[in-house]
């Protein structure tokens, strides 16, 4: 399996994250990608290549033009206004307030953010572009005939919505794979999000589309970030009605219950007639993850990968969450080993 990775992820090296009422060292940091890369290499995945640089064609199909402009200019505007810390929103357009993008960068941050924990730093936009390059290159590799590819995306992307950032995500990294060579395109695609946190951004982007099936296994939003999306009654809208399936799971969920939900999701994906599968891979479902509450063990990720392979579809794996413990590398490697077995 080919691994797409770039050192440009290090351009995002935030110093601050708002957590528990304090500014702390971020859970989403460069060491995550370094641990994962070392583990997958140790597991025998030696085909590691840099992604092809892409323009904004795909990003412009997923995100609003004003949002993309905001991301590209936010840090320069923040510095130009004389702020010395990292850019963190402080005011949001809540209920019964006007929904308009302020000219002031402090207000614009709140308009385009759905959460205050994620700061914008000098290299954030460039790193997010590089992460999307990894995902797009992996999708192109699979579309050219490979059975699977892994995009070691950092920062993650599944919380990035049409015009919102948060949850460490700025650009969404779960693109629809492009047509295969000789016109053998994948007309219907599924995105399976197995991160502990609901993929609210991916759901937002595809909610009204009938050609993309989105399924997410995640902590119940009654007590898990992002709290306000990911409930079981969210099933899509318009042409996309019936093309979204959420599996909100309780605290302490172990692999038996988790895998039963994944089996159901894969059955629905097969019934949908998906011709390709994008996996938003978060290993923050691990029992020792510091900001999550599921109880999967390292050996469970091998079985997860084996089950994904059994779906019989071309697979693009995009890295999402998994924090704070060295086992995130082992757990990712186990998923890839299962898919490659």
N, C-alpha and C positions, 0 to 999 in steps of 0.2 A: 504494500500500500504506500502510495506517495504521500509525503507530509509537506505541506506548504507553510513556510515559516519565514519571518523577516525580523531582523534586529531592530527595525523601525518601531516595534512595539515599545521599546525602551524610551521613545520620545515622550510617552506619557509616564511620568514618574512623580505622581502627586505626593505632596507632603502631608496633606490634611484630608480627613473625612469626618463628617459629623456623625457621631455614634454615641448613644447613651448620654447625650447632653454634653459631650466633650469633643474636642478636635483631636482625633487620634491618627496614628499612622494607618494608612489605608489597607484594608484587607485585599483590595484589588491592586496588586503591585507587580513590578517586573519579575520578581522571583517566581511567580506562578508559572509563567511561560518557560522559564529556565528549568524549573523542576520537571515540568511535563516533557520538554524536549529531551532532557537527559534520560528520563525513564523510558521514553519510546525508543530512543536509540539503543539503550541497554537491552530492551526487549527484542531487538533485531530489526527494527524499522530504520534502515540506513538510507533510504531514498528520500532525503530531505532537500527541498529546492526552494529558492526564493520565488515569490509570486510574480506574475506579470503585472506591470502597472496598468491600471485602467483609468478611464475618465469617469465622469459622473453620470453616464448614461443610465446605469442601473439604479444608482442612488436617487436620481431624479424621478424614476418610476415608483420608488418606494416612499420618498419623503417630499414634503412641500418645498417649493423653491425658496420661500422666505426663511424656512428653517435651515436649509443648507447654507444660505448666505449668512445667517446668524452664527452657525457653527464655525464657518471659515473666518469670521471677523471678530468673534466674541473676545478672544484674549487680547487682541490689539486694542479694541475699544476699551476694555477694562484697564489696561495699562495706561492708555492715553488719558483716562479720567483720573489718574493719580492713585489708584488703589495699589496697595503693596502686598496684600495676601493673595491667595488663590480665589478664583471667582466662585462664590457660593450664593445662591439666590436667597433672598430674605423676605420677599413679598410676592404673593401669588394671587391670580384672579379667581378668587373663590366664589361660592354661590352668591348670586344676585349682584356681582360686580361686572363691569364692562370687560369684554373679551377683545382686547386690542394690544398690539405689540408696542410698548413704550419706546420712545427715542432714546431714553436714558438706558445705559447698559445694565445698571442695577435692576431696573424694572424689566428689561428684556429677558434677563436670566430667569426671573420668576414666571414670565409668560411662557417660555419654552421648556421649563423644567417641570416635572411632576413630583420631584422629591429633592430635598435639600442636602442629602448626604453626599452627593457626587459633585466634586469641584471640577471646574474647567481650568486647565493649566496651559503653559506655553506650548507643549507638544501634543495636546489632546487631539486636535483636528487631524494632524498629520498621522498620528498613530491609528486613529479611527479609519482613515482612508486606507492605510496599510493593512489593517485587519480585514476590511472589505475586499481588498485585492487578494488576500489569501483565500477568502471564501469564493470569490469569482473564479480564481485560477483553479481551485479544486473542482468547482462545478464544470468548468470547461474540460478538465482532464477526464472526468467521468463521462461527459457528453461525447468525448472523442472515443470512448469505448472501454475505459477502465471500469472495473466492478465497484471500486470504492476509492475514496481519497479523504484525507484529514486536513482540514484548515485549522491551524493552531492560531486562532484569532485572539488577539488581545489589543485593546479592550474588547470585552464581550459586546453583544449587540441585541439580544432578544428583548430587552426592555425599551429599545429605541422605537418610538411610534412614528406615525406620519409626520408629526410636528412637535415631538416631545422627546427630551432626554431624561435620564435618571437611571438608578440601579447600575451605575458604572457603564452605561450604554449610550452611544451617541449616533452611530449609524448601524442599521440592522444588517446582520451578517448571514441571514438565511435566504439567499436569493433563489429564485426559480432557475434550475439548470437550463442553459440555452439549448437550442436544437442540436441534435447529434449530426455528425457528418453525413452527407448524402441525404439530408432531409428527414432523417429518422428522429424527429423531435419527440420530447416527452410532453404530450398535450395536457396531462393531468399529473400533478405533483402533490406529494404530501410532505408536510413539515411536522415532525414528531419532536416535541420539546420535553426533555427528561430532566431538566434543571429543577432544583428544589423550588425555585421561585417561578411563578407563572410568567409565561412569555407574553406579557400584555402588549408589547410593541408589535410582535409578529401577528398577534390576533387582530390588532387595530388595522394593520396594513392589509390583511387578507380577508377581513370579516365579510365584505360584500362581494367576494369573488367565488365563483362556482368551480373554477379550474384548479384551485389549491385547497387541499384538505389540511386543516390545522388541528392537531391534538396535543394537549399539554397535561402532564402528570406533575402535580405540585402541591405544596403545602396549602391547606385550606385558607383562603384569603380572610376568613374571620379572625385569624391570628397570625398570618404570614404576609410579609411584603410581596407584592405591592398593594395588598389590602382591598383595592377598589375594582378589581377585575379578576376573572378566573373562576367564576361561579358556574355550577353545573347547568344552569338554565341559559347560558350564553351559547347559542347554536348557530350564529351567523345571521345575516340579513340580506334581503333582496335576492339576487342571484346566488349569494353565498349561504342562504338558509339551509341548514343541515350539514354544512361543510366545516363546522367548528365543533370540537368535543373537548370539554374540560373534565379533569379528574381531580377535584380537590380532596386531598387526603389528610387525615389527622396527624397530630404530633405523635412521634414514636413509630410511624409506619415502618415496618421491616420488609424484607424482600418478598416474602410470600404474597402479601397484599399488594405491594407495589407491582410485582411482575404480573399479577392477575389483571391489574388495570392496563399494563402495557400490552398484554395479550389481547384484551378487548380493543384497544386502540389500533393494533396492527390488523385485527380482523376487520374493523371498520375501514381502515385504509385500503385493504384488499377489496372490500365491497365497493368502495368509491372508484376503484379502477386505476389507482395511482400507477404511473409508469416509472417514477423515480422517487427516492426518499431523501429528504434533508433531515438530519438529526441535529437538533440543538442540544449538544452534550454538556450538561452540567454534572459535575461529580460532587456537588455540595449536598447530595443526598447521603453522603458518607456519614457514618455514625459519630465521627469525631470532628465534623466540620463546625467551626466556631460560631457561625451565624445561621445555622439551620437545625432541623429537629428530626430528620428521618434516621433510620438505623441500618442502612445498607453497609455491608462489609466488603472488603477488597475483593474476595472471591466472587461476590455477586455481580461485579462488573464484567467478569469473564462470561458469565451466563447471560448477562444483558446483551453483550456483543454477539454471542451465538444465536440468540433469539432474533436479533436484528437481521443477521445473515439469512435466517430461515424465511424472512419475508420475500426473498428472491428478487429484490429490486436493486438497481444501481443506487449506491449510497454516497452522499456527501455529508461528512461529519464536520460540524462547525463547533469550535470550543466556546463554551459559555462560562459557567461558574465553577466553583471549587476553591476553597480558601484556607490559608493558614496552617495547613499540615502537609508534610512532605508526601504523604500517601496519595495526594491528588495525582502525582505523576504515575504511580503504580496503577491507580484506578483507571486512568485514561488508557494506559498501555494495555490493561486487561480488556477493555472494551474493544480496542483495535485488534487484539489477538483473537478475540471471539469472532469478530467480523471476518478476519482473515483465515480462520481455521479451515 
